[in-house]
Amino acid sequence: MDNNPTTTVLLAQSSSVNVLHDESMLPQRNVKTSENVPPTCAEKTLFLLSIVLIVLTLPWSLFCCLRVMSEYERAVILRLGRLRPKPPRGPGVIFLVPCIDDIAVVDIRTRSFDLHRQEILTRDMVTISIDGVVYYSIKSPYDAMLQVCDPEEATEKLAMTTLRNVAGTHKLMDLLSSKEYLSNQIEGILYNSTEPWGIRVERVEIKEIFMPDQLKRALAVEQEAMREAKAKVAAAQGERDAVTALKEAADIMETNPIALQLRYLQTLNSICNDNTRSYVFPFPVDIVRNLMK
């Protein structure tokens, strides 16, 4: 036997480290569970009596002991009110001990619920209504059964509150132009909030933003005025560009008189066609100038 005090201290430190490591490996839940607590003598006695009863009533007891779980189902078993340390059972055939085992079946498929129309006051003091839909699934059956009474109702209430809070921090035009950003923001908040409940929010979609009729008409008038203003600006810019181009052409023709004559002939060619009855005679400009003098 080693009586070295250094060895004793090292062993004590290693045992404490192992204890801390085991505690850190346990799932962190809001509700304190006892799946790692050893059963009491009374629980052991009841378990043995149940096994004896199963053996004595064979094969009829198998109808009460066997349960078939589908591929999308998981079973959470509570034995004498205590959570069992094993992971959720399923799919396939599972064994239950009658009288002492309680089973709760959890569906792990993706489900959805509608966010009913919410009256929201935006950041710029406009009252609107928003509705949407949330898609979620149960990631941890244990947490979904132990952390919250009704996972779907709790997620729905949280989603409705989050929709009102998030939409109230944005302006009306931001909400109308960035529905996807609003959906992603709500989805991120719900994902972090429902993770301790064993729920994974997969997607949040904003279906429609409802506005009063007066607000719709005001927005339509505003957009029409903006479009007319843009059209006038575009027309004025086109006139400016045309005047600039004509000035540049005039400057070029002034430096070269032959260019003016070529432009004159091109104009005559464009206005003369097979169906015209107009006769155009070129008249020298110099003669007109002499007459005017």
Backbone bond lengths (Angstrom), bond angles and torsions (degrees), N, CA, C in turn:
res aa  C-N    CA-C-N  psi(-1)  N-CA   C-N-CA  omega(-1)  CA-C   N-CA-C  phi
1 M - - - 1.472 - - 1.519 109.32 -
2 D 1.352 116.00 131.40 1.450 121.38 -177.19 1.514 109.57 -91.66
3 N 1.361 115.51 118.43 1.467 121.22 -179.97 1.513 111.92 -101.29
4 N 1.324 117.47 15.96 1.463 120.82 -179.23 1.525 109.13 -67.31
5 P 1.358 118.14 125.09 1.475 119.19 -178.97 1.521 112.60 -66.08
6 T 1.338 117.30 -30.60 1.478 119.76 179.64 1.517 110.55 -64.39
7 T 1.333 116.44 -41.43 1.463 120.64 178.66 1.525 111.02 -64.81
8 T 1.332 117.22 -38.21 1.465 120.87 179.08 1.519 111.05 -64.36
9 V 1.339 117.30 -41.70 1.462 121.14 179.60 1.521 110.47 -65.10
10 L 1.353 117.17 -41.23 1.462 120.28 179.48 1.526 111.52 -64.19
11 L 1.342 116.13 -40.64 1.459 119.26 178.34 1.516 111.39 -64.62
12 A 1.330 116.46 -40.37 1.459 119.62 179.25 1.527 110.89 -65.16
13 Q 1.360 115.96 -40.30 1.450 118.70 178.85 1.520 111.18 -65.90
14 S 1.365 117.01 -40.89 1.465 119.37 179.76 1.519 111.74 -65.67
15 S 1.344 117.67 -37.66 1.457 119.83 178.62 1.525 110.90 -67.30
16 S 1.351 117.44 -38.37 1.460 119.63 178.15 1.523 110.89 -67.08
17 V 1.338 117.16 -36.98 1.460 120.25 177.56 1.521 110.38 -64.22
18 N 1.358 116.62 -40.24 1.461 119.76 178.54 1.525 111.43 -64.56
19 V 1.321 116.21 -39.18 1.462 119.75 178.99 1.526 110.52 -64.33
20 L 1.349 115.83 -43.85 1.457 118.98 178.51 1.519 111.49 -64.59
21 H 1.331 115.67 -37.50 1.466 119.21 178.85 1.526 111.09 -65.36
22 D 1.329 116.18 -41.08 1.464 119.17 178.67 1.524 111.11 -65.13
23 E 1.342 116.94 -38.54 1.453 119.26 179.78 1.517 111.57 -69.03
24 S 1.361 115.92 -34.85 1.467 117.85 178.97 1.507 112.33 -70.28
25 M 1.347 116.77 -24.46 1.447 120.15 179.39 1.525 112.47 -78.00
26 L 1.325 117.82 -15.62 1.456 120.12 -179.93 1.516 109.79 -71.82
27 P 1.322 117.67 146.45 1.472 119.96 178.49 1.516 111.30 -66.99
28 Q 1.331 115.82 136.21 1.452 121.90 179.33 1.532 108.87 -87.37
29 R 1.320 116.42 112.81 1.457 121.74 -177.58 1.521 109.40 -126.15
30 N 1.334 114.26 153.06 1.460 119.21 175.58 1.524 111.15 -69.29
31 V 1.323 116.14 -35.69 1.462 121.31 178.09 1.533 107.94 -94.83
32 K 1.301 116.23 126.16 1.457 120.53 -179.36 1.526 109.43 -72.33
33 T 1.330 116.33 124.66 1.461 122.11 -178.44 1.519 110.05 -108.84
34 S 1.328 114.75 163.27 1.471 120.40 -175.20 1.518 111.35 -124.84
35 E 1.347 117.76 34.85 1.460 118.17 -178.78 1.521 112.81 -71.14
36 N 1.350 117.12 -21.07 1.459 120.19 179.34 1.532 112.74 -98.33
37 V 1.325 117.10 3.60 1.462 120.20 177.84 1.530 108.64 -85.30
38 P 1.321 119.32 130.18 1.473 120.33 -179.58 1.520 111.25 -64.79
39 P 1.327 117.79 146.15 1.475 120.59 -178.38 1.527 111.45 -67.37
40 T 1.308 114.77 152.40 1.461 120.71 178.34 1.535 109.94 -82.38
41 C 1.328 115.21 173.26 1.472 120.01 180.00 1.521 111.03 -63.66
42 A 1.329 117.10 -38.73 1.466 119.83 179.38 1.524 110.81 -64.42
43 E 1.314 117.26 -40.28 1.458 120.04 179.04 1.522 111.37 -66.41
44 K 1.331 117.04 -39.82 1.457 119.86 176.74 1.525 111.44 -63.46
45 T 1.329 115.62 -40.23 1.464 119.31 -179.65 1.531 111.11 -64.77
46 L 1.325 117.28 -44.34 1.465 120.30 178.14 1.526 111.35 -63.77
47 F 1.316 117.73 -37.35 1.459 120.57 178.68 1.535 110.93 -64.31
48 L 1.338 116.41 -43.50 1.466 119.74 179.01 1.523 111.30 -65.14
49 L 1.325 116.94 -40.56 1.467 119.41 178.33 1.532 111.18 -63.65
50 S 1.322 116.64 -36.92 1.464 119.59 178.08 1.518 111.32 -67.02
51 I 1.328 116.96 -39.77 1.466 119.87 178.56 1.526 110.59 -64.67
52 V 1.349 116.05 -40.48 1.472 119.42 178.28 1.518 110.26 -63.70
53 L 1.323 117.23 -41.26 1.459 120.79 178.58 1.524 111.29 -63.30
54 I 1.323 117.20 -37.89 1.467 120.06 177.79 1.515 110.98 -64.68
55 V 1.332 115.49 -42.55 1.477 119.66 -179.00 1.529 111.03 -66.35
56 L 1.327 116.89 -38.89 1.461 119.72 -177.72 1.525 112.49 -71.20
57 T 1.319 116.80 -27.28 1.471 119.71 -176.62 1.521 113.00 -102.56
58 L 1.321 116.75 14.49 1.470 118.75 175.99 1.519 110.08 -62.16
59 P 1.327 120.95 146.49 1.484 126.68 -1.11 1.521 113.30 -92.36
60 W 1.361 118.59 2.85 1.458 120.66 -177.37 1.528 112.44 -66.25
61 S 1.321 116.52 -27.19 1.463 119.06 -179.12 1.526 112.63 -68.54
62 L 1.328 117.41 -20.13 1.474 119.11 179.59 1.517 111.92 -64.59
63 F 1.344 116.97 -28.33 1.457 119.11 178.96 1.530 111.73 -66.28
64 C 1.325 116.25 -24.27 1.462 120.45 178.52 1.525 112.76 -95.00
65 C 1.317 116.58 -17.35 1.466 120.45 -174.94 1.521 113.52 -95.48
66 L 1.310 117.83 -24.68 1.460 120.92 -175.50 1.524 110.36 -100.43
67 R 1.304 115.15 138.78 1.475 121.90 179.74 1.528 108.30 -140.10
68 V 1.308 116.63 132.99 1.465 121.95 -178.72 1.524 108.61 -98.63
69 M 1.340 115.42 126.69 1.456 122.12 178.95 1.523 109.26 -108.02
70 S 1.314 116.06 134.71 1.457 121.04 178.34 1.528 110.91 -74.01
71 E 1.332 115.13 171.22 1.459 120.40 -176.97 1.521 112.20 -64.15
72 Y 1.326 117.60 -29.51 1.462 121.51 -177.18 1.528 112.22 -99.38
73 E 1.319 118.27 13.32 1.465 121.84 -178.95 1.518 110.61 -117.39
74 R 1.323 115.14 148.00 1.458 122.42 173.44 1.527 108.15 -132.37
75 A 1.328 115.99 144.50 1.461 121.65 -175.82 1.525 110.13 -110.54
76 V 1.310 115.40 128.56 1.461 122.87 173.48 1.520 106.99 -104.42
77 I 1.320 116.42 118.41 1.465 122.16 -173.85 1.520 109.21 -108.33
78 L 1.329 114.92 129.20 1.460 122.73 174.03 1.524 107.79 -112.30
79 R 1.309 115.84 118.47 1.469 120.65 179.38 1.515 108.61 -101.72
80 L 1.310 115.14 115.67 1.456 122.41 -176.53 1.528 110.62 54.61
81 G 1.323 115.59 38.24 1.459 121.31 178.09 1.511 115.06 83.11
82 R 1.316 118.66 -6.41 1.465 122.53 -178.60 1.524 110.13 -99.66
83 L 1.313 115.18 144.40 1.461 120.55 175.85 1.514 109.53 -75.32
84 R 1.312 116.40 133.04 1.457 120.70 179.39 1.528 109.93 -78.45
85 P 1.327 117.61 144.36 1.469 120.41 -176.70 1.521 113.82 -70.87
86 K 1.305 118.65 -14.57 1.452 120.75 -178.27 1.528 109.99 -75.71
87 P 1.342 117.72 156.48 1.473 120.83 177.78 1.515 111.01 -66.31
88 P 1.327 117.87 167.62 1.466 120.35 178.85 1.522 111.67 -56.82
89 R 1.316 116.05 139.56 1.462 121.43 -177.10 1.524 110.90 -84.07
90 G 1.326 114.28 152.02 1.459 120.57 175.39 1.519 111.06 115.35
91 P 1.327 115.68 161.16 1.475 127.95 -2.45 1.526 111.33 -82.53
92 G 1.324 116.45 170.36 1.452 122.13 -178.67 1.521 111.65 114.10
93 V 1.319 115.07 -156.76 1.461 121.97 -178.42 1.527 108.90 -94.07
94 I 1.315 116.83 130.09 1.458 121.68 177.45 1.524 108.62 -120.00
95 F 1.322 115.00 156.28 1.472 122.17 -177.27 1.512 108.92 -107.80
96 L 1.329 115.93 130.69 1.459 123.31 178.50 1.512 109.59 -120.33
97 V 1.302 114.16 144.96 1.452 119.99 175.03 1.526 107.90 -96.44
98 P 1.313 119.23 114.34 1.467 120.54 -176.69 1.525 111.68 -60.77
99 C 1.310 113.90 151.88 1.471 124.47 174.61 1.526 113.56 76.52
100 I 1.324 118.50 -23.84 1.466 118.38 -178.01 1.522 112.52 -119.83
101 D 1.322 118.84 -11.22 1.467 121.92 -179.65 1.522 110.26 -107.03
102 D 1.322 114.42 129.03 1.465 121.63 171.79 1.518 108.27 -110.91
103 I 1.331 116.50 135.23 1.456 121.09 -176.05 1.516 109.77 -118.59
104 A 1.325 115.36 139.66 1.464 122.87 174.42 1.525 107.49 -126.52
105 V 1.310 116.24 120.96 1.465 121.99 -177.15 1.522 108.60 -93.54
106 V 1.345 116.07 130.33 1.457 123.09 -178.19 1.521 108.56 -117.08
107 D 1.314 116.30 130.45 1.464 122.70 177.21 1.524 108.33 -91.25
108 I 1.340 117.04 121.51 1.469 121.00 -175.92 1.525 112.47 -98.36
109 R 1.344 117.97 8.86 1.459 120.03 177.62 1.530 110.48 -74.86
110 T 1.328 114.63 160.35 1.466 120.23 178.15 1.521 110.01 -70.92
111 R 1.316 115.54 130.85 1.458 121.68 177.86 1.529 109.46 -124.48
112 S 1.307 115.29 170.17 1.464 119.49 -177.21 1.530 109.66 -144.89
113 F 1.314 114.72 159.53 1.457 121.26 173.31 1.531 107.75 -149.16
114 D 1.318 114.63 152.59 1.461 121.20 -178.53 1.522 110.17 -87.84
115 L 1.320 114.71 138.12 1.459 120.79 169.87 1.529 107.81 -87.16
116 H 1.304 115.66 111.09 1.457 119.31 -177.98 1.533 110.59 -64.42
117 R 1.311 114.98 157.91 1.461 120.79 -175.03 1.522 110.57 -57.85
118 Q 1.336 115.03 126.02 1.453 121.81 -177.07 1.529 109.80 -112.02
119 E 1.334 116.26 130.73 1.454 121.28 174.67 1.523 108.38 -80.79
120 I 1.334 116.08 121.41 1.461 121.63 -172.44 1.523 108.74 -129.62
121 L 1.322 115.90 138.59 1.458 122.76 173.70 1.524 107.59 -101.90
122 T 1.321 116.72 114.52 1.459 121.14 -175.73 1.526 110.90 -74.40
123 R 1.316 114.20 178.17 1.459 119.87 -177.35 1.523 112.03 -66.91
124 D 1.340 117.57 -30.83 1.455 121.25 178.97 1.528 112.02 -95.12
125 M 1.321 117.01 25.99 1.464 124.09 171.77 1.528 112.70 62.79
126 V 1.318 117.06 46.92 1.453 123.05 176.20 1.528 107.94 -119.98
127 T 1.324 117.05 130.58 1.461 121.57 -179.29 1.524 109.41 -90.94
128 I 1.329 115.89 122.30 1.465 122.31 179.30 1.524 108.52 -134.81
129 S 1.342 115.09 172.92 1.467 121.88 177.11 1.528 108.23 -127.12
130 I 1.321 115.69 137.37 1.464 122.04 -177.92 1.516 108.46 -131.39
131 D 1.328 116.72 137.69 1.459 121.77 171.69 1.522 108.89 -130.36
132 G 1.321 115.71 165.09 1.467 120.11 -176.89 1.509 110.89 -165.77
133 V 1.330 115.32 -169.63 1.456 122.61 -179.86 1.529 108.17 -143.35
134 V 1.337 115.40 144.61 1.467 122.82 -177.71 1.521 108.59 -123.53
135 Y 1.325 116.42 132.53 1.467 123.18 175.92 1.524 108.42 -111.13
136 Y 1.325 116.42 130.78 1.461 120.66 -177.06 1.524 109.57 -147.91
137 S 1.319 115.07 164.96 1.470 122.19 175.44 1.520 108.36 -146.50
138 I 1.319 115.77 161.55 1.469 121.83 -179.83 1.519 108.30 -91.06
139 K 1.314 115.51 118.13 1.456 121.90 -178.51 1.516 111.82 -88.75
140 S 1.316 117.51 -40.36 1.457 122.59 -179.18 1.528 108.90 -124.74
141 P 1.342 118.27 105.47 1.472 119.17 -179.86 1.530 113.25 -60.26
142 Y 1.338 117.71 -35.85 1.461 119.92 179.32 1.527 111.00 -60.99
143 D 1.339 116.67 -49.64 1.460 119.69 -178.68 1.524 111.51 -66.16
144 A 1.333 117.18 -36.62 1.466 119.83 179.70 1.525 111.45 -65.21
145 M 1.326 118.56 -29.72 1.459 121.69 179.63 1.524 112.81 -86.36
146 L 1.336 117.02 -30.32 1.461 119.86 -171.79 1.524 113.53 -101.37
147 Q 1.333 118.47 -30.55 1.455 120.65 -173.09 1.525 113.29 -85.72
148 V 1.319 117.99 -27.38 1.461 121.01 -174.75 1.519 108.33 -142.26
149 C 1.339 115.37 145.31 1.468 119.73 -176.88 1.519 111.53 -71.12
150 D 1.333 117.13 -50.54 1.462 122.19 -179.48 1.526 107.55 -127.91
151 P 1.331 118.63 100.29 1.475 119.76 -175.56 1.522 113.20 -59.72
152 E 1.327 117.44 -42.65 1.461 119.70 -176.87 1.529 111.52 -66.19
153 E 1.327 117.52 -44.49 1.461 120.28 -179.91 1.520 111.30 -66.04
154 A 1.346 116.51 -41.32 1.462 119.32 179.55 1.526 111.17 -64.28
155 T 1.328 117.35 -41.56 1.464 120.44 178.66 1.523 111.12 -66.17
156 E 1.335 116.71 -38.64 1.471 120.12 179.45 1.526 111.21 -65.32
157 K 1.326 117.26 -44.86 1.465 120.17 179.55 1.531 110.73 -63.59
158 L 1.327 116.20 -41.57 1.462 119.57 179.21 1.522 111.15 -65.95
159 A 1.331 117.48 -38.48 1.465 120.68 179.45 1.520 110.97 -65.62
160 M 1.324 118.02 -40.66 1.461 120.99 178.88 1.526 111.34 -64.24
161 T 1.323 115.97 -42.88 1.463 119.40 178.81 1.522 111.34 -66.35
162 T 1.328 116.39 -41.97 1.465 120.01 179.74 1.521 111.31 -64.64
163 L 1.334 117.20 -38.06 1.468 120.31 178.18 1.527 111.11 -61.30
164 R 1.321 116.63 -43.91 1.465 119.22 179.71 1.531 111.23 -66.49
165 N 1.323 116.80 -42.84 1.463 119.68 -177.19 1.524 111.96 -67.27
166 V 1.321 116.60 -43.04 1.473 119.87 -176.73 1.527 110.84 -72.42
167 A 1.330 117.14 -44.64 1.466 119.58 -179.03 1.526 111.60 -66.20
168 G 1.317 117.72 -28.62 1.459 119.95 179.48 1.509 114.33 -70.63
169 T 1.338 118.43 -13.18 1.461 121.52 179.23 1.522 112.80 -93.19
170 H 1.336 118.13 0.68 1.466 121.95 -178.57 1.520 110.01 -114.48
171 K 1.329 114.83 157.80 1.450 121.16 173.75 1.521 110.57 -83.20
172 L 1.337 115.12 163.87 1.465 119.87 -175.43 1.523 111.74 -61.97
173 M 1.317 118.06 -45.98 1.460 120.49 -177.89 1.523 111.38 -66.11
174 D 1.333 117.47 -32.88 1.468 120.02 176.10 1.524 111.23 -66.18
175 L 1.329 116.81 -38.44 1.462 119.99 178.62 1.526 111.15 -67.66
176 L 1.324 116.42 -39.37 1.463 119.41 -178.29 1.526 112.17 -70.47
177 S 1.317 116.70 -31.94 1.468 119.94 -175.75 1.517 113.92 -94.38
178 S 1.331 118.57 -12.26 1.478 119.96 -175.40 1.524 110.39 -139.25
179 K 1.336 116.26 64.20 1.461 119.94 175.59 1.527 111.48 -66.11
180 E 1.328 116.24 -37.43 1.466 119.82 -178.25 1.521 111.40 -64.44
181 Y 1.330 116.68 -40.14 1.465 119.52 177.76 1.526 111.16 -63.81
182 L 1.327 116.86 -40.96 1.468 120.44 177.55 1.524 110.79 -63.53
183 S 1.340 117.41 -41.25 1.466 120.89 179.08 1.524 110.99 -63.45
184 N 1.331 117.09 -43.43 1.471 120.38 -179.84 1.520 111.38 -65.66
185 Q 1.320 116.73 -37.01 1.462 119.73 179.36 1.530 111.14 -66.30
186 I 1.315 116.79 -43.98 1.470 119.83 178.00 1.517 110.58 -66.01
187 E 1.324 117.51 -39.83 1.462 120.91 179.59 1.521 111.50 -61.52
188 G 1.340 117.67 -42.27 1.462 120.02 178.79 1.517 112.98 -63.21
189 I 1.326 117.19 -40.86 1.475 120.18 179.03 1.521 110.65 -66.71
190 L 1.333 117.66 -43.37 1.463 120.34 179.69 1.520 111.57 -66.58
191 Y 1.325 117.27 -36.82 1.466 119.64 -179.52 1.522 110.88 -62.60
192 N 1.322 117.34 -45.17 1.462 120.02 -179.62 1.523 112.30 -71.32
193 S 1.333 117.46 -31.13 1.463 120.10 -176.85 1.521 112.59 -79.08
194 T 1.338 118.12 -33.88 1.463 121.23 -176.68 1.524 113.37 -93.91
195 E 1.310 117.84 -4.23 1.474 119.00 179.49 1.528 112.18 -61.89
196 P 1.354 120.79 -41.83 1.476 118.41 176.07 1.526 113.72 -63.05
197 W 1.319 118.34 -19.32 1.469 121.67 178.36 1.523 112.49 -84.97
198 G 1.322 117.87 -0.76 1.459 120.47 -177.26 1.507 113.75 78.88
199 I 1.340 117.84 18.94 1.463 122.92 -177.36 1.522 108.52 -113.61
200 R 1.316 115.96 137.45 1.455 121.70 176.98 1.527 108.88 -114.52
201 V 1.327 116.68 113.23 1.468 122.15 176.34 1.529 107.54 -79.46
202 E 1.325 116.06 116.52 1.455 121.11 -174.02 1.525 113.08 -90.70
203 R 1.316 116.81 -35.08 1.469 118.59 -175.34 1.525 109.91 -161.40
204 V 1.318 115.08 144.17 1.466 122.50 174.92 1.529 107.11 -129.93
205 E 1.312 115.95 128.61 1.462 121.21 -179.04 1.529 109.52 -126.52
206 I 1.332 115.90 132.38 1.463 122.74 173.55 1.524 107.68 -88.67
207 K 1.336 117.10 117.73 1.458 119.61 -175.76 1.524 112.50 -81.98
208 E 1.321 118.06 -50.41 1.457 119.48 -174.40 1.526 109.62 -154.32
209 I 1.338 114.43 148.67 1.462 122.12 174.32 1.525 106.94 -115.10
210 F 1.316 116.33 116.20 1.459 122.05 -176.13 1.526 109.33 -98.77
211 M 1.346 115.22 134.76 1.456 121.79 179.69 1.520 109.54 -126.58
212 P 1.349 118.95 154.36 1.475 121.03 175.32 1.534 111.04 -62.80
213 D 1.339 115.46 156.08 1.464 120.01 -178.69 1.524 111.98 -62.65
214 Q 1.320 117.39 -38.97 1.462 119.62 179.46 1.531 110.80 -62.57
215 L 1.340 116.17 -39.37 1.461 119.59 178.98 1.529 110.96 -67.50
216 K 1.331 116.70 -37.49 1.467 119.68 176.84 1.525 111.23 -62.24
217 R 1.344 116.93 -44.65 1.462 119.72 179.03 1.526 111.53 -64.70
218 A 1.335 116.35 -40.01 1.465 118.99 179.08 1.528 111.11 -63.88
219 L 1.335 116.70 -41.91 1.461 119.85 177.92 1.526 111.42 -65.65
220 A 1.347 116.25 -38.33 1.466 118.68 178.55 1.523 111.06 -63.74
221 V 1.345 117.20 -43.45 1.469 120.68 178.37 1.525 110.27 -63.06
222 E 1.318 116.21 -42.06 1.464 119.61 179.56 1.528 111.76 -62.69
223 Q 1.340 116.41 -44.66 1.460 119.31 179.05 1.528 111.75 -65.27
224 E 1.350 116.88 -38.32 1.461 119.79 178.21 1.523 111.02 -64.76
225 A 1.339 117.06 -40.83 1.461 120.19 177.20 1.525 111.44 -64.15
226 M 1.318 116.54 -38.94 1.462 119.69 178.11 1.521 111.15 -65.76
227 R 1.348 116.73 -38.96 1.460 119.26 178.34 1.531 111.29 -66.62
228 E 1.345 117.20 -40.91 1.457 119.69 178.02 1.524 111.01 -64.42
229 A 1.324 116.79 -39.82 1.468 119.52 178.28 1.527 110.90 -63.63
230 K 1.322 116.65 -41.89 1.463 119.64 178.18 1.523 111.09 -65.11
231 A 1.358 117.26 -37.25 1.459 119.94 178.83 1.521 110.91 -65.57
232 K 1.346 117.78 -41.79 1.461 120.61 178.28 1.521 111.27 -65.03
233 V 1.313 116.30 -40.16 1.465 119.32 177.83 1.531 110.65 -63.77
234 A 1.336 116.28 -41.49 1.458 119.61 178.86 1.524 111.26 -65.05
235 A 1.352 117.06 -40.85 1.459 119.82 178.83 1.529 111.07 -65.07
236 A 1.325 116.33 -43.52 1.468 119.18 178.45 1.525 111.37 -63.45
237 Q 1.313 116.78 -39.63 1.456 119.99 177.50 1.530 111.25 -64.76
238 G 1.359 116.59 -36.97 1.455 119.61 176.69 1.521 111.87 -65.68
239 E 1.356 117.64 -42.04 1.452 120.64 176.49 1.524 111.57 -61.49
240 R 1.319 115.90 -40.80 1.463 119.47 178.87 1.526 111.33 -63.39
241 D 1.320 115.82 -42.79 1.461 119.12 178.06 1.526 111.40 -65.06
242 A 1.359 116.66 -38.63 1.465 119.59 179.28 1.521 111.26 -65.23
243 V 1.342 116.44 -43.15 1.466 120.00 178.70 1.524 110.63 -63.14
244 T 1.311 116.90 -40.22 1.465 120.44 178.91 1.528 110.99 -63.41
245 A 1.340 115.27 -42.10 1.463 119.05 179.21 1.528 111.14 -66.16
246 L 1.362 118.61 -40.17 1.463 121.61 177.81 1.523 111.59 -64.47
247 K 1.322 116.24 -39.61 1.461 119.36 178.39 1.526 110.70 -63.18
248 E 1.337 117.03 -43.43 1.450 119.84 178.49 1.530 110.78 -63.72
249 A 1.367 116.97 -39.72 1.470 119.48 177.95 1.529 111.18 -65.46
250 A 1.338 117.15 -39.96 1.461 120.24 178.51 1.524 111.48 -63.56
251 D 1.315 116.21 -39.94 1.465 119.43 178.13 1.529 111.03 -63.31
252 I 1.327 116.50 -39.85 1.474 119.52 179.24 1.527 111.04 -67.21
253 M 1.357 117.14 -42.73 1.462 120.42 179.71 1.524 111.68 -66.61
254 E 1.325 117.06 -30.43 1.462 119.74 179.30 1.510 111.69 -67.80
255 T 1.276 117.39 -34.67 1.467 120.92 179.34 1.519 112.54 -77.03
256 N 1.348 118.20 -22.64 1.465 121.62 -177.70 1.522 108.58 -134.38
257 P 1.345 120.92 102.69 1.469 122.44 -178.23 1.521 113.28 -63.48
258 I 1.332 118.40 -28.03 1.457 120.63 179.72 1.528 110.40 -62.84
259 A 1.293 118.13 -31.61 1.464 121.24 179.57 1.521 111.08 -63.94
260 L 1.343 116.68 -36.76 1.458 119.57 177.99 1.526 111.69 -66.07
261 Q 1.336 116.62 -39.71 1.450 120.10 178.22 1.530 111.35 -66.04
262 L 1.326 117.13 -41.11 1.465 120.28 177.01 1.523 111.29 -63.08
263 R 1.320 117.44 -39.13 1.461 120.50 177.76 1.517 110.42 -65.82
264 Y 1.342 116.71 -37.48 1.459 121.48 178.20 1.516 111.07 -63.28
265 L 1.338 117.15 -44.24 1.461 120.94 178.26 1.527 111.95 -65.83
266 Q 1.308 116.90 -37.25 1.468 120.43 178.24 1.526 110.72 -65.40
267 T 1.330 117.21 -36.54 1.464 120.52 177.52 1.522 110.76 -66.91
268 L 1.341 117.42 -40.70 1.456 120.55 176.59 1.522 111.06 -62.12
269 N 1.308 116.51 -39.52 1.467 120.12 179.78 1.519 111.84 -66.75
270 S 1.310 117.30 -33.06 1.465 120.29 -178.02 1.524 112.44 -76.06
271 I 1.352 117.72 -30.43 1.465 119.38 -177.86 1.525 112.29 -91.21
272 C 1.304 118.26 -11.49 1.463 121.40 179.11 1.516 109.72 -96.89
273 N 1.297 117.20 123.95 1.451 122.18 177.02 1.521 108.27 -142.96
274 D 1.303 115.67 -173.83 1.469 119.72 -175.27 1.514 112.86 -71.60
275 N 1.328 119.03 -29.77 1.464 121.99 -173.81 1.522 113.77 -96.14
276 T 1.292 119.05 0.80 1.463 120.04 -176.99 1.523 110.84 -81.73
277 R 1.323 116.06 149.99 1.466 122.76 175.97 1.527 111.46 -117.86
278 S 1.284 115.64 13.00 1.462 120.73 179.09 1.530 109.01 -94.51
279 Y 1.338 114.25 142.07 1.461 120.19 178.52 1.527 107.79 -117.12
280 V 1.273 115.82 125.18 1.456 122.30 -176.11 1.527 107.79 -113.26
281 F 1.353 115.45 125.53 1.453 120.23 177.90 1.520 107.58 -114.66
282 P 1.286 116.86 127.28 1.470 118.67 176.22 1.519 110.70 -69.15
283 F 1.318 116.39 133.49 1.457 121.89 -178.69 1.524 107.38 -123.21
284 P 1.315 116.88 123.76 1.467 118.43 -176.95 1.524 111.74 -62.08
285 V 1.262 115.38 138.31 1.476 120.90 -179.81 1.517 111.21 -72.79
286 D 1.309 117.31 -28.65 1.485 119.43 -178.39 1.521 111.23 -63.44
287 I 1.372 117.21 -37.15 1.456 120.33 179.16 1.524 110.36 -65.00
288 V 1.332 116.56 -40.06 1.467 120.65 178.52 1.526 109.84 -61.71
289 R 1.283 116.34 -40.43 1.490 119.92 -179.46 1.542 110.56 -64.74
290 N 1.329 114.72 -39.93 1.471 117.16 179.29 1.510 111.48 -66.66
291 L 1.344 117.04 -39.68 1.455 120.37 177.75 1.511 111.73 -64.17
292 M 1.318 116.39 -38.23 1.457 119.84 180.00 1.518 111.50 -68.71
293 K 1.332 118.43 -30.36 1.446 120.42 175.74 1.529 111.32 -72.35
